[in-house]
Amino acid sequence: MYRFPSGGAKAYIAALILLALVVSWLGFLGSSPQLARDFEECVEQAQAKAPSTDGRGALMTECNARFAGRRKAGGGYTYYDFMQNRSFDIAGPNPTAEERKQIDREYMSFLDAQRREAVSAELARKQNERLQAEFERKQNEQLQADRESVRQPVGPPMVLTPRNTPSAKQPVDRSKSTPCEDGSLTCNWAKLSAVVRNAFASSSKTKP
C-alpha cells in the first residue's frame, strides 16, 4: 500500500478540496446569469437557475446592478432617472456615455426649473403676506375711526320750521265760497238778504 510522506496526506486532501471548490465555482458561474443580454433576460435566468429564494434575490440584485435600462414593448430600452422622476429612451440595456451626458444636462435643467419654481413660490408668499398686512391695517384704521365717531358728543336736536306759515286766518266770504243753486229756497233767501242789506246801505249813504 502506498503511503504518503510526512504531511503529504494533508497536502493531497487540501488539493482535492481546492479542486472541488474550483469546480463548484465554475459550475456556479455557468448557472449564474453572466451571459444575459439585458435585465429581463438576466431575471429569467436567475428565476430558472437559482436554487433558493435567497440565491434568487442575490441574482436579482446583480441583474439590477448590471443593467440600468429596461426593455420596451415596441423595441429599444428606457432608463428611469428617479432624481428627475422621468424616463429616457436609450439605445441599449445601459446608457452610453453620450446618453449619460444628455441625461445629466436634462437633470441640470430640471434643477434650474425647480429653483425658479421655488423662487416664484417664495415671492408669491411674500406678496400675499404684504397684501394681508395692508388689509388688516386698513381694517384697524376703519375700526378706530368708527370708535372715535361714537365717542363724539351729540349736538342739540334739530328744529324743523316750515317756510310758509299763515299768520292769521283770513275771513272767508261764504257768499262767494258757498255755491248757490238756482231755484232753491236757501239760495233765494240768500239773494233776498243781500238785496235788503244793499238797500239799507245805500239809503244810509244818501241821508244828509
C-alpha contacts under 8 A as a table, 3 or more apart, distances in Angstrom:
res1	aa1	res2	aa2	distance
4	F	7	G	7.51
4	F	8	G	5.11
4	F	9	A	5.65
5	P	8	G	5.07
5	P	9	A	7.37
6	S	9	A	7.45
7	G	10	K	5.43
7	G	11	A	6.41
8	G	11	A	5.09
8	G	12	Y	6.10
9	A	12	Y	5.06
9	A	13	I	6.17
10	K	13	I	5.14
10	K	14	A	6.11
11	A	14	A	5.02
11	A	15	A	6.12
12	Y	15	A	5.07
12	Y	16	L	6.29
13	I	16	L	5.08
13	I	17	I	6.25
14	A	17	I	5.10
14	A	18	L	6.13
15	A	18	L	5.04
15	A	19	L	6.08
16	L	19	L	5.05
16	L	20	A	6.14
17	I	20	A	5.05
17	I	21	L	6.21
18	L	21	L	5.09
18	L	22	V	6.24
19	L	22	V	5.10
19	L	23	V	6.20
20	A	23	V	5.11
20	A	24	S	6.06
21	L	24	S	5.01
21	L	25	W	6.02
22	V	25	W	5.08
22	V	26	L	6.12
23	V	26	L	5.13
23	V	27	G	6.11
24	S	27	G	5.01
24	S	28	F	6.11
25	W	28	F	4.96
25	W	29	L	6.18
26	L	29	L	5.05
26	L	30	G	6.19
27	G	30	G	5.00
27	G	31	S	6.21
28	F	31	S	5.02
28	F	32	S	5.98
29	L	32	S	5.07
29	L	33	P	7.90
29	L	34	Q	7.08
30	G	33	P	7.85
30	G	34	Q	7.67
31	S	49	K	6.07
31	S	50	A	7.91
32	S	45	Q	7.27
32	S	46	A	6.75
32	S	49	K	7.12
32	S	50	A	7.76
32	S	59	L	7.41
33	P	36	A	5.56
33	P	42	C	5.32
33	P	43	V	7.84
33	P	45	Q	5.51
33	P	46	A	6.13
33	P	59	L	7.61
33	P	63	C	7.87
34	Q	42	C	7.76
35	L	42	C	7.99
36	A	39	F	7.47
36	A	41	E	5.50
36	A	42	C	4.93
36	A	45	Q	7.72
37	R	41	E	6.36
37	R	42	C	7.20
37	R	93	P	7.68
38	D	41	E	5.53
38	D	42	C	6.17
38	D	67	F	6.22
38	D	69	G	7.83
38	D	70	R	7.69
38	D	71	R	7.69
38	D	93	P	5.39
39	F	42	C	5.01
39	F	43	V	6.17
39	F	63	C	5.88
39	F	64	N	6.81
39	F	66	R	7.66
39	F	67	F	5.37
39	F	68	A	7.73
39	F	69	G	7.21
39	F	70	R	6.42
39	F	71	R	7.61
39	F	93	P	7.16
40	E	43	V	5.16
40	E	44	E	6.33
40	E	70	R	7.29
40	E	71	R	7.00
41	E	44	E	5.02
41	E	45	Q	6.30
42	C	45	Q	5.25
42	C	46	A	6.18
42	C	60	M	7.82
42	C	63	C	5.80
43	V	46	A	5.00
43	V	47	Q	6.13
43	V	59	L	7.82
43	V	60	M	6.16
43	V	63	C	6.62
44	E	47	Q	5.26
44	E	48	A	6.19
45	Q	48	A	5.07
45	Q	49	K	5.97
45	Q	50	A	8.00
46	A	49	K	5.43
46	A	50	A	5.43
46	A	56	R	5.84
46	A	59	L	5.77
46	A	60	M	6.63
47	Q	50	A	5.82
47	Q	56	R	6.23
50	A	53	T	7.42
50	A	55	G	5.59
50	A	56	R	4.92
50	A	59	L	7.61
51	P	55	G	6.33
51	P	56	R	7.20
52	S	55	G	5.14
52	S	56	R	6.08
53	T	56	R	5.01
53	T	57	G	6.16
54	D	57	G	5.10
54	D	58	A	6.34
55	G	58	A	5.13
55	G	59	L	6.27
56	R	59	L	5.11
56	R	60	M	6.12
57	G	60	M	5.04
57	G	61	T	6.24
58	A	61	T	5.14
58	A	62	E	6.32
59	L	62	E	4.92
59	L	63	C	6.19
60	M	63	C	4.98
60	M	64	N	6.20
61	T	64	N	5.09
61	T	65	A	6.25
62	E	65	A	5.09
62	E	66	R	6.16
63	C	66	R	5.14
63	C	67	F	6.11
64	N	67	F	5.55
64	N	68	A	6.66
65	A	68	A	6.97
67	F	70	R	7.77
67	F	93	P	5.91
67	F	94	N	5.78
68	A	79	Y	6.45
68	A	93	P	6.56
68	A	94	N	5.27
68	A	95	P	7.44
69	G	77	Y	5.81
69	G	78	T	5.37
69	G	79	Y	4.66
69	G	80	Y	7.50
69	G	90	I	7.52
69	G	92	G	7.27
69	G	93	P	4.62
69	G	94	N	5.15
69	G	95	P	7.15
70	R	77	Y	5.31
70	R	78	T	5.34
70	R	79	Y	6.40
70	R	93	P	6.51
71	R	75	G	7.03
71	R	76	G	6.21
71	R	77	Y	4.56
71	R	78	T	6.54
71	R	93	P	7.29
72	K	75	G	5.23
72	K	76	G	5.61
72	K	77	Y	5.19
72	K	78	T	6.54
76	G	89	D	7.58
76	G	90	I	6.93
76	G	91	A	5.86
76	G	92	G	6.66
77	Y	89	D	5.99
77	Y	90	I	5.34
77	Y	91	A	6.06
77	Y	92	G	5.93
77	Y	93	P	6.11
78	T	87	S	6.36
78	T	88	F	5.47
78	T	89	D	4.40
78	T	90	I	5.45
79	Y	87	S	5.36
79	Y	88	F	5.06
79	Y	89	D	6.23
79	Y	90	I	6.60
79	Y	94	N	7.85
79	Y	95	P	7.49
80	Y	85	N	7.32
80	Y	86	R	5.88
80	Y	87	S	4.16
80	Y	88	F	6.32
81	D	84	Q	5.67
81	D	85	N	5.86
81	D	86	R	5.74
81	D	87	S	5.98
81	D	88	F	7.71
82	F	85	N	4.57
82	F	86	R	6.77
83	M	107	Y	7.81
84	Q	107	Y	6.49
84	Q	110	F	6.86
88	F	103	I	7.62
90	I	93	P	7.62
90	I	94	N	7.41
90	I	95	P	5.87
90	I	96	T	7.90
90	I	99	E	7.00
91	A	94	N	7.87
91	A	95	P	7.21
91	A	96	T	7.98
92	G	95	P	6.57
92	G	96	T	7.84
95	P	98	E	7.89
95	P	99	E	5.48
95	P	100	R	5.97
96	T	99	E	5.03
96	T	100	R	6.09
97	A	100	R	5.04
97	A	101	K	6.35
98	E	101	K	5.08
98	E	102	Q	6.32
99	E	102	Q	5.02
99	E	103	I	6.16
100	R	103	I	5.08
100	R	104	D	6.15
101	K	104	D	5.01
101	K	105	R	6.17
102	Q	105	R	5.04
102	Q	106	E	6.20
103	I	106	E	5.07
103	I	107	Y	6.16
104	D	107	Y	4.91
104	D	108	M	6.33
105	R	108	M	5.14
105	R	109	S	6.38
106	E	109	S	5.07
106	E	110	F	6.08
107	Y	110	F	4.84
107	Y	111	L	6.22
108	M	111	L	5.09
108	M	112	D	6.23
109	S	112	D	5.02
109	S	113	A	6.16
110	F	113	A	5.16
110	F	114	Q	6.17
111	L	114	Q	4.99
111	L	115	R	6.12
112	D	115	R	5.03
112	D	116	R	6.26
113	A	116	R	5.11
113	A	117	E	6.16
114	Q	117	E	5.13
114	Q	118	A	6.17
115	R	118	A	5.08
115	R	119	V	6.22
116	R	119	V	5.08
116	R	120	S	6.09
117	E	120	S	5.08
117	E	121	A	6.05
118	A	121	A	5.11
118	A	122	E	6.17
119	V	122	E	5.10
119	V	123	L	6.19
120	S	123	L	5.12
120	S	124	A	6.12
121	A	124	A	5.11
121	A	125	R	6.14
122	E	125	R	5.08
122	E	126	K	6.27
123	L	126	K	5.20
123	L	127	Q	6.14
124	A	127	Q	5.05
124	A	128	N	6.17
125	R	128	N	5.17
125	R	129	E	6.24
126	K	129	E	4.99
126	K	130	R	6.25
127	Q	130	R	5.14
127	Q	131	L	6.24
128	N	131	L	5.11
128	N	132	Q	6.05
129	E	132	Q	5.09
129	E	133	A	6.12
130	R	133	A	5.10
130	R	134	E	6.14
131	L	134	E	5.11
131	L	135	F	6.11
132	Q	135	F	5.10
132	Q	136	E	6.19
133	A	136	E	5.16
133	A	137	R	6.13
134	E	137	R	5.05
134	E	138	K	6.29
135	F	138	K	5.28
135	F	139	Q	6.24
136	E	139	Q	5.03
136	E	140	N	6.20
137	R	140	N	5.15
137	R	141	E	6.26
138	K	141	E	5.05
138	K	142	Q	6.16
139	Q	142	Q	5.15
139	Q	143	L	6.12
140	N	143	L	5.03
140	N	144	Q	6.10
141	E	144	Q	5.09
141	E	145	A	6.18
142	Q	145	A	5.08
142	Q	146	D	6.21
143	L	146	D	5.11
143	L	147	R	6.30
144	Q	147	R	5.11
144	Q	148	E	6.26
145	A	148	E	5.11
145	A	149	S	6.26
146	D	149	S	5.21
146	D	150	V	6.34
147	R	150	V	5.17
147	R	151	R	6.41
148	E	151	R	5.19
148	E	152	Q	6.63
149	S	152	Q	5.49
162	P	165	T	6.48
166	P	169	K	7.03
172	V	177	S	7.46
173	D	176	K	5.46
173	D	177	S	6.07
174	R	177	S	4.93
174	R	178	T	5.33
175	S	178	T	5.58
175	S	179	P	7.69
176	K	179	P	7.24
180	C	184	S	7.98
180	C	186	T	7.91
180	C	187	C	5.29
181	E	184	S	5.99
181	E	187	C	6.15
182	D	187	C	6.59
182	D	188	N	7.67
183	G	187	C	7.06
183	G	188	N	6.87
184	S	187	C	5.29
184	S	188	N	6.28
185	L	188	N	5.18
185	L	189	W	6.07
186	T	189	W	5.18
186	T	190	A	6.15
187	C	190	A	5.13
187	C	191	K	6.26
188	N	191	K	5.09
188	N	192	L	6.15
189	W	192	L	5.06
189	W	193	S	6.11
190	A	193	S	5.16
190	A	194	A	6.22
191	K	194	A	5.12
191	K	195	V	6.30
192	L	195	V	5.11
192	L	196	V	6.25
193	S	196	V	5.17
193	S	197	R	6.18
194	A	197	R	5.17
194	A	198	N	6.14
195	V	198	N	5.11
195	V	199	A	6.16
196	V	199	A	5.06
196	V	200	F	6.26
197	R	200	F	5.27
197	R	201	A	6.07
198	N	201	A	5.01
198	N	202	S	6.14
199	A	202	S	5.21
199	A	203	S	6.17
200	F	203	S	5.17
200	F	204	S	6.15
201	A	204	S	5.33
201	A	205	K	6.43
202	S	205	K	5.16
202	S	206	T	6.51
203	S	206	T	5.27
203	S	207	K	6.59
204	S	207	K	5.65
